[in-house]
């Protein structure tokens, strides 16, 4: 009888320990995911503002080059060619300059201790 009570007490303590650990992991994952989501959301807002800026600068540059070259097609083609070269360059270095730093930042945020 005494052994059965000790086993029941041990399993009860083990169950309580596991429940506590599960709750701790849930809280840590919630904190980490909230940091990541807020980082992504703020990055998205900054990126959107930068995109609007880039759009209007591109229009301005296209019209300026069009006036210089007396050709709307050539002015905007030069701007488009510039963006094509930038896009090609980013495509070629995407793993080292884009994917790796973003992945490391996410991992750092997950395992960051408060």
ZADO-1210 file (C-alpha; in nm, 4 decimals, padded with zeros to 6 digits):
<atoms>
<atom x="00.0000" y="00.0000" z="00.0000" code="UNK" pos="1"/>
<atom x="00.2757" y="00.2425" z="00.0896" code="UNK" pos="2"/>
<atom x="00.4536" y="00.1779" z="-00.2409" code="UNK" pos="3"/>
<atom x="00.1352" y="00.2396" z="-00.4400" code="UNK" pos="4"/>
<atom x="00.0838" y="00.5704" z="-00.2592" code="UNK" pos="5"/>
<atom x="00.4452" y="00.6700" z="-00.3298" code="UNK" pos="6"/>
<atom x="00.4036" y="00.5778" z="-00.6971" code="UNK" pos="7"/>
<atom x="00.0796" y="00.7782" z="-00.7168" code="UNK" pos="8"/>
<atom x="00.2498" y="01.0713" z="-00.5451" code="UNK" pos="9"/>
<atom x="00.5453" y="01.0434" z="-00.7834" code="UNK" pos="10"/>
<atom x="00.3249" y="01.0274" z="-01.0942" code="UNK" pos="11"/>
<atom x="00.1196" y="01.3209" z="-00.9641" code="UNK" pos="12"/>
<atom x="00.4373" y="01.5238" z="-00.9127" code="UNK" pos="13"/>
<atom x="00.5658" y="01.4218" z="-01.2549" code="UNK" pos="14"/>
<atom x="00.2364" y="01.5233" z="-01.4179" code="UNK" pos="15"/>
<atom x="00.2473" y="01.8591" z="-01.2398" code="UNK" pos="16"/>
<atom x="00.6101" y="01.9076" z="-01.3485" code="UNK" pos="17"/>
<atom x="00.5259" y="01.8277" z="-01.7116" code="UNK" pos="18"/>
<atom x="00.2245" y="02.0605" z="-01.7085" code="UNK" pos="19"/>
<atom x="00.4411" y="02.3401" z="-01.5688" code="UNK" pos="20"/>
<atom x="00.7068" y="02.2812" z="-01.8348" code="UNK" pos="21"/>
<atom x="00.4448" y="02.2801" z="-02.1106" code="UNK" pos="22"/>
<atom x="00.3064" y="02.6114" z="-01.9831" code="UNK" pos="23"/>
<atom x="00.6585" y="02.7560" z="-01.9678" code="UNK" pos="24"/>
<atom x="00.7324" y="02.6517" z="-02.3267" code="UNK" pos="25"/>
<atom x="00.3996" y="02.7995" z="-02.4406" code="UNK" pos="26"/>
<atom x="00.4808" y="03.1299" z="-02.2720" code="UNK" pos="27"/>
<atom x="00.8320" y="03.1388" z="-02.4178" code="UNK" pos="28"/>
<atom x="00.7033" y="03.0608" z="-02.7676" code="UNK" pos="29"/>
<atom x="00.4313" y="03.3245" z="-02.7341" code="UNK" pos="30"/>
<atom x="00.6878" y="03.5842" z="-02.6291" code="UNK" pos="31"/>
<atom x="00.9259" y="03.4864" z="-02.9098" code="UNK" pos="32"/>
<atom x="00.6546" y="03.4828" z="-03.1740" code="UNK" pos="33"/>
<atom x="00.5200" y="03.8205" z="-03.0607" code="UNK" pos="34"/>
<atom x="00.8683" y="03.9703" z="-03.0955" code="UNK" pos="35"/>
<atom x="00.9035" y="03.8206" z="-03.4430" code="UNK" pos="36"/>
<atom x="00.5572" y="03.9370" z="-03.5525" code="UNK" pos="37"/>
<atom x="00.6168" y="04.2908" z="-03.4244" code="UNK" pos="38"/>
<atom x="00.9568" y="04.2952" z="-03.5988" code="UNK" pos="39"/>
<atom x="00.8005" y="04.1775" z="-03.9249" code="UNK" pos="40"/>
<atom x="00.5115" y="04.4248" z="-03.8984" code="UNK" pos="41"/>
<atom x="00.7399" y="04.7213" z="-03.8309" code="UNK" pos="42"/>
<atom x="00.9694" y="04.6093" z="-04.1130" code="UNK" pos="43"/>
<atom x="00.6678" y="04.5852" z="-04.3427" code="UNK" pos="44"/>
<atom x="00.5593" y="04.9402" z="-04.2580" code="UNK" pos="45"/>
<atom x="00.9099" y="05.0764" z="-04.3107" code="UNK" pos="46"/>
<atom x="00.9373" y="04.8803" z="-04.6352" code="UNK" pos="47"/>
<atom x="00.6040" y="05.0179" z="-04.7553" code="UNK" pos="48"/>
<atom x="00.7147" y="05.3752" z="-04.6853" code="UNK" pos="49"/>
<atom x="01.0435" y="05.3082" z="-04.8656" code="UNK" pos="50"/>
<atom x="00.8522" y="05.1586" z="-05.1582" code="UNK" pos="51"/>
<atom x="00.6384" y="05.4727" z="-05.1936" code="UNK" pos="52"/>
<atom x="00.9527" y="05.6864" z="-05.1778" code="UNK" pos="53"/>
<atom x="01.1223" y="05.4707" z="-05.4402" code="UNK" pos="54"/>
<atom x="00.8149" y="05.4819" z="-05.6633" code="UNK" pos="55"/>
<atom x="00.7996" y="05.8612" z="-05.6672" code="UNK" pos="56"/>
<atom x="01.1763" y="05.8996" z="-05.7045" code="UNK" pos="57"/>
<atom x="01.1573" y="05.6590" z="-05.9997" code="UNK" pos="58"/>
<atom x="00.8792" y="05.8616" z="-06.1605" code="UNK" pos="59"/>
<atom x="01.0741" y="06.1821" z="-06.1073" code="UNK" pos="60"/>
<atom x="01.3911" y="06.0298" z="-06.2513" code="UNK" pos="61"/>
<atom x="01.2013" y="05.8846" z="-06.5458" code="UNK" pos="62"/>
<atom x="01.0438" y="06.2195" z="-06.6320" code="UNK" pos="63"/>
<atom x="01.3751" y="06.3997" z="-06.5830" code="UNK" pos="64"/>
<atom x="01.5601" y="06.1601" z="-06.8149" code="UNK" pos="65"/>
<atom x="01.2717" y="06.1830" z="-07.0610" code="UNK" pos="66"/>
<atom x="01.3112" y="06.5602" z="-07.0714" code="UNK" pos="67"/>
<atom x="01.6888" y="06.5313" z="-07.1146" code="UNK" pos="68"/>
<atom x="01.6641" y="06.2726" z="-07.3927" code="UNK" pos="69"/>
<atom x="01.3484" y="06.4149" z="-07.5532" code="UNK" pos="70"/>
<atom x="01.1995" y="06.0648" z="-07.5391" code="UNK" pos="71"/>
<atom x="00.9634" y="05.9295" z="-07.2769" code="UNK" pos="72"/>
<atom x="01.0439" y="05.5728" z="-07.3775" code="UNK" pos="73"/>
<atom x="01.4202" y="05.6122" z="-07.3360" code="UNK" pos="74"/>
<atom x="01.3880" y="05.7948" z="-07.0041" code="UNK" pos="75"/>
<atom x="01.1731" y="05.5290" z="-06.8432" code="UNK" pos="76"/>
<atom x="01.3643" y="05.2461" z="-07.0138" code="UNK" pos="77"/>
<atom x="01.6834" y="05.3640" z="-06.8446" code="UNK" pos="78"/>
<atom x="01.5077" y="05.3621" z="-06.5056" code="UNK" pos="79"/>
<atom x="01.3641" y="05.0156" z="-06.5774" code="UNK" pos="80"/>
<atom x="01.7076" y="04.8886" z="-06.6842" code="UNK" pos="81"/>
<atom x="01.8559" y="05.0211" z="-06.3618" code="UNK" pos="82"/>
<atom x="01.5966" y="04.8305" z="-06.1581" code="UNK" pos="83"/>
<atom x="01.6522" y="04.5209" z="-06.3676" code="UNK" pos="84"/>
<atom x="02.0254" y="04.5300" z="-06.2859" code="UNK" pos="85"/>
<atom x="01.9540" y="04.5816" z="-05.9154" code="UNK" pos="86"/>
<atom x="01.7029" y="04.2946" z="-05.9198" code="UNK" pos="87"/>
<atom x="01.9513" y="04.0674" z="-06.0963" code="UNK" pos="88"/>
<atom x="02.2233" y="04.1575" z="-05.8470" code="UNK" pos="89"/>
<atom x="01.9903" y="04.0909" z="-05.5515" code="UNK" pos="90"/>
<atom x="01.8875" y="03.7599" z="-05.7056" code="UNK" pos="91"/>
<atom x="02.2508" y="03.6528" z="-05.7360" code="UNK" pos="92"/>
<atom x="02.3417" y="03.7428" z="-05.3769" code="UNK" pos="93"/>
<atom x="02.0069" y="03.6633" z="-05.2132" code="UNK" pos="94"/>
<atom x="02.1365" y="03.3799" z="-04.9939" code="UNK" pos="95"/>
<atom x="02.4319" y="03.5636" z="-04.8439" code="UNK" pos="96"/>
<atom x="02.2887" y="03.9154" z="-04.8208" code="UNK" pos="97"/>
<atom x="01.9167" y="03.8576" z="-04.7737" code="UNK" pos="98"/>
<atom x="01.8196" y="03.5120" z="-04.6514" code="UNK" pos="99"/>
<atom x="02.1025" y="03.4473" z="-04.4049" code="UNK" pos="100"/>
<atom x="02.0755" y="03.7766" z="-04.2092" code="UNK" pos="101"/>
<atom x="01.6960" y="03.7517" z="-04.1905" code="UNK" pos="102"/>
<atom x="01.7141" y="03.3903" z="-04.0720" code="UNK" pos="103"/>
<atom x="01.9779" y="03.4805" z="-03.8113" code="UNK" pos="104"/>
<atom x="01.7684" y="03.7736" z="-03.6862" code="UNK" pos="105"/>
<atom x="01.4631" y="03.5498" z="-03.6427" code="UNK" pos="106"/>
<atom x="01.6674" y="03.2840" z="-03.4593" code="UNK" pos="107"/>
<atom x="01.8251" y="03.5524" z="-03.2406" code="UNK" pos="108"/>
<atom x="01.4798" y="03.6838" z="-03.1486" code="UNK" pos="109"/>
<atom x="01.3538" y="03.3353" z="-03.0644" code="UNK" pos="110"/>
<atom x="01.6406" y="03.2534" z="-02.8288" code="UNK" pos="111"/>
<atom x="01.6866" y="03.6019" z="-02.6849" code="UNK" pos="112"/>
<atom x="01.6667" y="03.6022" z="-02.3066" code="UNK" pos="113"/>
<atom x="01.4869" y="03.8924" z="-02.1423" code="UNK" pos="114"/>
</atoms>
